[in-house]
Amino acid sequence: MAGFHEPVLREEVLRFLVTGKNLAYVDGTVGGGGHAESICAALGEGGRLIGFDRDGDAIRAAGERLSRFGTAVTLVRGNFADMARELRARGVNTVAGILLDLGISSHQIDAPERGFSFRPGAALDMRMDTRLSLNARDVVNAYSEERLEGILREYGEERAARRIARGIVRARPLATAGDLAGIVRACVGTRFLTKSLARVFQGIRIEVNGELDSLRRALAGMPDLLERGGRCVVISYHSLEDRIVKECFRAEAADRIVSAHRLVPDQQRSPRLTILTRKPVGASEEECARNTRARSAKLRAAERV
């Protein structure tokens, strides 16, 4: 589908996710339908896919791409953090697999009105779901200097967070993504500008969309949604996301809760997941050469015990 990126780690997703043909699967970030199309093609007549996305453009594009699969596909415009409620509303209690391909799409980056890129004239928006009230303009123009610094430092992992936050506050009001990029340039210079711009825009985008909170909520509910032997597969693109996934999988795979005090014994528990990927799976050199987005992709997978 034009405007949406080529799905990364396509074969690896199928290998870890699809355990049977006549089962139900969830694509929590359906995007343009790339991964979903591959999953549907691997299923039998009794197979079903439920796709989620917050972006209305993505839902429309996926609907066109997946139309040949007919009623086997159900598309839901919504946050994957709410998938348990949405699935129950459709009579689905458990599924055989859940895929989350995190990050933003090429379509979102390439559309200047969406404000995900730092091109001159691009809007200060960054909402994955255009129905949200909070946007990037609100964040940069209304948040305190201290709060902005925290966002850029925690979510963007930007070393010059304090300097950039101070520059934003002094330059208000900001109207475009180009205005924000100009402040970053004035604060960090040109040598590391591209990386700083990416980190600053990432931090603000995460704040606008509540991305890390949504990821934590989705991961916490996944084990209950998976049938025995069901798989969850998550592809992340930066260290914050990958750390959350790794820590969640480890916690769900542990057979005990470690005590915080040497005189208090550890608490035994029944693991809910088995980790299938000791280390994250990355893309091959061939795929990275073909698809630059794959370079930072890390896939982790686990199975319901």
N, C-alpha and C positions, 0 to 999 in steps of 0.2 A: 504494500500500500504506500503510495507516494507520501513523503513527508515523515514517515515513521521509520525508525532505525531497524536494521537487520537484527534479529534476536541473537543475543550472545549465547555461547555454550549450548547451542541447540541440541546436539547429540548427547551431551552430558546430562542435560535436563531430562531428556527422555529416558536415559539409562537409569538415573536415580529415582525418577518420579513414577513412571508408569509400570505398575506391577501386574496389571491384568486388563483385558480388553473391554469387558462389559461392566465397568465400574464408573463411579462418579469422581471427577476431579475439579479442583478450583484453581483458576489463574487469578490471583489477587491483584495483579497489575497488568491487565490485558493489553493496554496500549493499542497499537495498531493490529494486534491479533497474530503476531508472528509465532510466538511460542504456542499460543492456543491452537493455531492451525496445525502445527506439528503434532500436538497432543491429540487433537480430534482425528487426524489421519491415522494415528496409531491405535485408535479404539475400534471396537466392534460395534455391531448394531445396537447393543444394549448399553453402550457407553454414553456418558453425559459430561458436559463441561459447563461450569458456571463461572463466568468471567466478571471481575470487578474492575472499575476504574473511576476515579474522581473526575476525570476530564471528559466533558461531553463530546468533544471532537474525537477522542479516542474510542468512545463507545460507538459513535457513528461509523468510524473507519473499520473497527473490528466487526461491526454488524455486516458491513459489505463484504469483508474478506471471508467471513465465516458463514455466509448465507447458504452455501452449498451443503452445510451440515444440518440445515433445517432445525427441527425441534430438539435436536441433541444439544444445542447450545442455548444457554440463557445468559443474557448480559444485564448487569446491574450497575447503574451509576451510583457509586458510593465508596466510602472509605473501607479498605480491607480490615481495618480495626473493628468494624461492625459486622464482619462476615457471619459470625455465629447467629446473630439476630436475623440477618437477611436470609440465611440459609433455612433457619427454622420457619420463617414466614413462607417459604416455598416448599415446606414439607421435607426438608433434607436435614437429618440429624448428624450423620457422619459421612465422611468421604474417604476415598482411597489415597488422595494426595492433594497437597496444597503447594502452589508455586508463588513465590514473591520475587519479582525482578525489580529491585529498588532503583531509585534515581529518577531522572527526567528523560523525556523522549526527544529525539531530534526535531520532531514537529514543534514541541514547545519551545525549544531553543531557537528555531528558525523563524518563529512568528513574532515579529517585533512588538505587537500589541500585548503579548503575554508577559514580556519583561524579564525573561529568564536569561537573556544574553546582555553583555555590556556594550552593545553596539550604540553608536550615537543615535539619539532619537527614539530608542526603545522605551516603552512605558516602564514605570516603576510599579510593577504589579506582582508577578511571581506566584499567583494563585494557581495551584493545580486544579482546584474546583472553583470556577468563576462565580459560584454562588456564595462563597465565603465573604464575610464582611471585611476582615482584616486583609490588607495588602501591603506590599513593600513600601509604598509611599507613606502609609500610616506609621510603619516601623521607624523609618529614617527621620520623619518629621515630628513625631510625637513622643518617642521613647526618650528617657533620660540618658545623659551621657554614660552613666554607670551601667545602665541596662544594656545599652548598645555595645559597650566594651565587653560585657559578659557574653553576649550573643556571638560577637566576632571571635572572642577567645575560645569559648566552649564549643560552639557549633562550626565555626570556620577554622579553628586552630590557627588563627592569624597572630603572629608575633607582634605586629604593630597595631594591635587592637585598640590600645588606649589612644594612640596618636590619631588613628583614623576616626574613632568615635568622637574625639574632640573636634576634628576637622568637619565632620558631618554636622555637629551641633552649631558650629560657628557659621556654616554656609547655608543654613536653612533659610527659606524652604527649598527643597530639592524637587524638581519636576520630572526628570527623566533618568533613565539608567546611565545616560552619558554624563549627567551631573554627578552622580555617585562615583562613576569611574574616574572623573576628573579629580575628585577629592582624594581617592586612593592613589592616583598618580602623583599628586602633590605631596602626599605623605610618605611614600615609599620609593619614589624615583622610578627609573625605567628598567633597572637591571632585573629585579624580581617582580615586575609589574604584573605580568600575566598570571603568575601563581597567586599573588595577593588578590587580584581581581576575582579569580576563581574561588578563593577561600572566603572573601567578603560576601560575594553573591550567594555562595553556598550557605553561609551562616544565616543570612537574612531569609533565604528561601526556606530553610528548615524551620525558622521561627514562624514565618507566615503560615506554613502548612502543618505545623505540629508534627513533623515527620518522625522524630525519634519516639515521641509518646505513642503515636499510632503504631509504630513497629513493635514497641514493647507490649502494647495491648494485644496486638495480633498474635505475637509469639506466645504470650501467656495463655491464650485461648486455644492455640493449635492442638495440643495433645487431646483435649476433650472432643475436638472435631474429627480427629483421625480414628478410623476403625483399626482394629488390631492388624499390624503389618503395614498400615498406611504410612506414607512418606511425606515429609515436608522438605522442600528445597528452597533455599534463599540465596539470591545473587545480590551482593552488595558492591558498592563502588568507592567507598571511602572508609577510613579506619573506624570512625564513630559507629557506623552501621555494623560493620563486621564484628566489632567488639561486643556489641549488644547481642548479636546472633550467637556468637561463640559462647558468651557467658550464659545465655538462656539455655542453649543445648546442654552445656556442662551441668547446669543446675538440675535440669530435668532428667539427666542420665545418671545422676549421683544416687548411690544407695544409702547415703547418710547425710545428715545436716551437721556440719562440724561445729562443735561447741566453741563459744567465744572465751571459755575459761578452762584452765587445765583441770580443775576439780569437778567440772560438770561433764558427764559423758556425752559422746556424740549421740544424736538421735537417729535411729534407723528409719529408713523410708523405702518405699517401693519405687524404683525408677519408672518414669513414664516414657522415656525415649532411649533409643540406642543410637549413638553417633555413627554415621556411615563414612564420614570424611575426617580422618585424624587431622589432616591439614586441609585448608581450603583448596579447591580445584580451580586452576586458572586456565586461560585459553592457550591454545597452541600458538607457536610463532606464525604459522600459516594464517590462522584466524586473526591474530593481531595485525598482521600486514594487510589483511582484507578489510578489517573492521576495527578502526582505532578505538572505538568505545570498549572493545573487549580487553584492552591492555590492563585496565584497573579492576576488572571483574573478578570477584572471589565467590565461588559457589560452596555452600555448606549444606549438608543433607543429614537428616535423622529419620528414624523409623519408630513408629508407635509400638511399645512393648505390649 
